[in-house]
């Protein structure tokens, strides 16, 4: 990867990161923080699933793993972001 491409990618990431704060501030002024947090998590999960799908790394969990998947989702992601947004 060329140095120019790396700098362009880094600049794009920095601009996106900086605009994210301003956009979230405007959205939170007009919407409940829990709603915004939920939409951010949902959008991020869709992007991760698409990336994993295109790389061929996605698989369905086994029945023995479902307990850990749902437990981790409930305790780690949902509660953390819900109480963080309040």
C-alpha positions in Angstrom: 0.0 0.0 0.0 1.4 3.4 -1.0 2.2 6.1 1.6 -0.2 8.5 -0.1 -3.1 6.0 0.2 -2.3 5.5 3.9 -2.3 9.2 4.5 -5.6 9.6 2.7 -7.2 6.8 4.7 -5.9 8.3 8.0 -7.2 11.8 7.1 -10.6 10.4 6.2 -10.8 8.5 9.5 -9.8 11.6 11.4 -12.5 13.7 9.6 -15.1 11.1 10.3 -14.1 10.8 13.9 -14.3 14.6 14.4 -17.6 14.9 12.6 -19.0 12.1 14.7 -18.8 14.1 17.9 -20.7 17.1 16.4 -23.4 14.9 14.8 -24.0 13.0 18.0 -24.3 16.2 19.9 -26.9 17.5 17.5 -28.8 14.2 17.5 -28.8 13.9 21.3 -30.3 17.4 21.6 -33.3 16.2 19.6 -33.5 12.5 20.5 -33.1 10.4 23.6 -29.6 9.2 24.1 -30.7 5.5 24.4 -32.2 5.7 20.9 -29.0 7.1 19.4 -26.9 4.5 21.2 -29.1 1.7 19.9 -28.9 3.0 16.4 -25.1 3.3 16.6 -24.7 -0.2 17.9 -27.1 -1.5 15.2 -25.3 0.3 12.4 -21.9 -0.9 13.6 -23.1 -4.5 13.9 -24.4 -4.4 10.3 -21.1 -3.1 9.0 -19.2 -5.8 10.9 -21.5 -8.5 9.6 -21.0 -7.3 6.0 -17.2 -7.2 6.4 -17.2 -10.7 7.8 -19.5 -12.0 5.1 -17.3 -10.6 2.3 -14.1 -12.1 3.9 -15.9 -15.5 4.4 -15.4 -15.5 8.1 -19.1 -15.7 9.2 -20.6 -18.8 10.6 -23.6 -19.7 12.7 -23.0 -20.5 16.4 -23.4 -24.0 17.6 -26.3 -24.8 20.0 -23.8 -25.1 22.8 -22.5 -21.6 22.1 -25.9 -19.8 22.0 -26.1 -19.4 25.7 -22.8 -17.5 25.7 -23.8 -15.4 22.7 -27.0 -14.3 24.2 -25.5 -13.8 27.7 -22.7 -11.8 26.4 -25.0 -9.6 24.3 -27.3 -9.0 27.2 -24.8 -8.3 29.9 -22.0 -6.8 28.0 -23.4 -4.7 25.2 -27.0 -3.8 26.1 -26.6 -3.0 29.8 -23.3 -1.2 29.3 -24.6 1.1 26.6 -27.9 1.6 28.3 -26.4 2.8 31.5 -23.7 4.8 29.7 -26.3 6.8 27.8 -28.4 7.6 30.8 
